[in-house]
Amino acid sequence: MAAGAAEAAVAAVEEVGSAGQFEELLRLKAKSLLVVHFWAPWAPQCAQMNEVMAELAKELPQVSFVKNSQKIDRLDGAHAPELTKKVQRHASSGSFLPSANEHLKEDLNLRLKKLTHAAPCMLFMKGTPQEPRCGFSKQMVEILHKHNIQFSSFDIFSDEEVRQGLKAYSSWPTYPQLYVSGELIGGLDIIKELEASEELDTICPKAPKLEERLKVLTNKASVMLFMKGNKQEAKCGFSKQILEILNSTGVEYETFDILEDEEVRQGLKAYSNWPTYPQLYVKGELVGGLDIVKELKENGELLPILRGEN
């Protein structure tokens, strides 16, 4: 059995091993808020709640659900967000000083709301998916990739305000944290449980298969040019020449810079069975590269093709 209590500047977690110790603790902390957590070493979910208790003890100053030796609340099961909410609610009767600037707090909450909604699936982690900076974050990324889940990420080390603020915003004191449609799913342990129960694939959005993605991209506009660079700045001579030809026709077109997406750059070669760039598509169908476009222009066939007349 573990209990967290404090009357000093920093709360503490105390482990109680007997009924006598528990009675003495109740007596000593009679005027404080006492949070009691009953746990068993053989239950893995208890380890997570122990971690939450320790974090709360560090982050909630002057917090000492027993008050005046009377039980005032109870939480059944390993539910970290609810534990945090209850501690904050019962301790708010004078244990915490109000924020020096409520306006800044409101602005931070708005920012956090935008960040958690920045993508259908958002991972707040230590580091990046390419370079995780803690073992838990690395495991989370591996699970998401294993299940082909499409997600964006935010490195909490890059912004201390977000790192600390998101703990209170989500009532979840540790990282990584995974959100879907702005709602917290949980940390690594929760994601592992969802994976084991085969629920993860139904909750998180799947990344489209490459072939499906390429089909969408080639049909993004009636005329699509896959090139090195973009309309404003070609990054190779062939791409520059084909831009000049297309601009001379007056036909509207869109471009995709293959240098910014290696998966598309390599995948489109196999998808179109065309090994070089640039590649020009009309209504999702490959027209060809620079040499083909030059020939079509010389033969007077390019403009009808671009307009979809041929």
N, C-alpha and C positions, 0 to 999 in steps of 0.2 A: 504494500500500500504506500502511495506517495502523496504528499500534500505540499502545496506551495503557499507560503504566507510571508508577509513582511510588514514591518512598521517603520523600517529605516528607508533610506533613499532608494535602495535597490531591493527588489523582491528576491526570495530564495526558495529553492525546492528542498524540502526535507523528506527523508525516507523514514517511515514509521513502521516498526516491526512488531509492535505488541499493542494490546488494548490499553495497557497502562500508559504507554507513550502517547497514544492518541488522546486519552483523557487529559493528560498533562498539557498537550498542545492546545486543546480546546480551552483550557483554563488560561494559559498564557496569552492566547490570541483572542480573548473573549470580545475585545472591542474592535477587532479587525475583521476583514473579509478573508475567510479561509477557503481555499479551493482544494477539495479532496478528490484524489484520483486513485481508484482501486485498480491494480494491474497484476498481471501474472507473467512471469518470464517466458512461459511456453507459448504465449499468444503473440504472433507477429504484429497484429494491429496495435498492441499495447506499446510496442517500441516506438511507433510513429507518434502516439499520444504523449509518450514520455518526452520526445523531442519537442513537441509543441509546448508542453508545460515548461520546459527549460527555456525556450525562446520567450514565452510570455513573462517568465520571471525576470528575464533580462530587460525586456522592452517596456514593461508597465511599471513605472516607478510608484512607490508607496502603496502597492497592492499587497495586502497582507495575506461550497456554497453553503459556509456555516457562518452565522453572525450572531453574536451574543449567545453562543452555545446552542443555537437553534438552526436546524436545517432550513434554508430558504429557497433552495433550488436543487435540481438534479439533472444530470445528462447521462443517458444510457447509450452505450455503444461508442465506437471510435469515430467521432465526427469532429474533426479539428476546427472547421469554420464555426460551428455552433458553439464549441467550447470557448473560442476567442470572443464571440459575441456576448456570451453570458458573463464572462469575466469583465469585459468592458462595461456592460450594463450595470452589474452589481457594484462595480468599483466607482461608477460615475457619481455617486452620491457625495462626493467631496474629495475623493482620492486624487483626482487629476485636476491640474490647472487648465483653464480654458486656453485655447490657442491664442497666440499673440495677434494673429491676423487671420480671421475667419475668411476674408476675401481670398487670400493666397491659398487656403485650404480648398476653397470651392473651385478655384482655377485649376489646382492640381487634380482634383477629382474629375473635372471635365477633360483634362488632358489624358488621364488614365482611362477614362471611358472611350476616348477616341483611339488610344493605343490598343486596348483590348478588342476594339472593333475594326482595327486596321486591316485585317484579313479574316476570312471565314474561320481559319484556325491559326491562333497566335501562341507562340511559345516564348515565355520569358525565362531566360536561361543565363548561365554564367559563360560568357564567350559567344561563339557563333557556331552554327552547324558544322562549318568546315574546321573550326578550332575550338571545341568545347574546353572550358577551363575548370571543370570539376567532373568527377566520376558520375554523379547523378545526372548532370546535363548530358554527358556523353551517352549514357544508357538510354535516356529519353529520346535523343536524336536517332539512335540506332533502332529503337522500337518503331518510331514514326516512319523511318525510311523502309524498314522491313515490311511494313503494312502499306507502303506506297501512299502515305497520307501527305496531302499537299498542305504545307504550312509556311508561315513567315515567322521570323524570330526577332527578339529584342534582347540586346546584351545589357543586362542590368549593371554590369561594371562600368558601362559608358555613361550612366546617369544615376547618381546617388539619390536624387530626389525621387525618381521613379522606383528605385530599388527599395527605399524605405516606405514610400507612400503606398505602393501596391500591396504591401503586407496588410496595412489597415483597410485599404479599399476592398480587398478580397477576403479579409479575415483569415488569411493563410500565411503563417509566419516564415515559411521556407521556400527555397527555389530548387528546381525549376517549377513553373506553374504553366498549365496548358489551358487555353480558353478556346471555346467554339461558339461562334456567333456572339461574342462578348461575355459569355457565361463561363465561370470557372469550372473546369472538369476536375482538376486536382493536381497533385504532384506525382512523382515517380511511382510510389507505392500504389496509388489509385489506378494509374495507367497500366501497371503490371496486372492488377486485379481485373481490369476491363479486358486486357489482352487474354488472360487465362479463361475468362468467361465468354470470350468471343463477342463481346459487346463493342470493342473498340472500333471495329470496321463499320459498325452501324452509326456511331456517334460522330466520327471525324470524316471530313470530306476527302475523297480520294483524288490523287493527282491523275489527270487524264493520261492515257497511254500516248506514247510519242506519235504514233500514226494518227490518232484522233486529233492531237494537237496540231500536227502539220496540215491536216485537212482543213482545220479551222483557220489556220494562218494563211494558207494559199487562197482561201475564199474570203479573207477579211475585207478585201476591196475587189471591185471588178477587174482592176489591173493591179497586180502585186509584183514588186521587184525585190528580190532577195539579193543583197549586195554587201560590199564592204564599205561601211559608212552609211550616210543618209543623204536625203535630198540636198541638204545644205553643205555637206562636206563628204565628198567621195574619198575613200582611203586606198584606192588603187586605180591605175589607168583604165582598165577595162570597165570598171563601174562608172568612172567619170564619162567615158565615151557613151555608154548606154543612157546615162542621164541626159546628156546633150541631145541624143536622138529622140528620147521620149518627150523632152521639153519642147522640141521643135514641132511635135504633132499637136500640142494644145490639149491632149487628152489627160484627164485627171488620173492620178495613180498614187498608190501608197508604197512605202519602202519598209524593209526590215533589215536591220544591221546584224549580219550573221556573226560579226566579231564580238557581239555582246551576249551571245548564247551558243555555247559550244555544242550543246545537245542538238539544237536545231541545225547548226552548221554541218555537223556530221550526218545527222539523220535524214536531212533533206536530199543528200546525195543518193542515198539508197531509195528513198521514197520516190524520187523522180527519175532514178537511173541516169543521172546526169552529174558527172564528177567535179565540175568546176563552177565558179561564180564569176559574174552575176547570172541569175536565173529569172526569167520573166514569165509570169503566169497571167492568163486571162480567164476569168470565171473558174478558177481552180485548176485549169489545164495548163501544162507546161508548153510554152511557145518555143523557148530555147535560150541560148546564151547570146553573147555579143555578136558572133559571126552570123548566126541565124537572123538576128534582128537587123543587121546591116543588109543582108540579102533581101529580106522582106521589104525594107525601105526602098532599095534600088529597084525592086520589081513592082513597087506601088501597092503592095499587099499589106503593108504594116498597119496603115490607118484603118482599113475595114476590119482587120483582126482585132485591133485594140477597141473598136467600137462594137465588137460582137456581131459584125455583119457577115463574117466568114468563119 
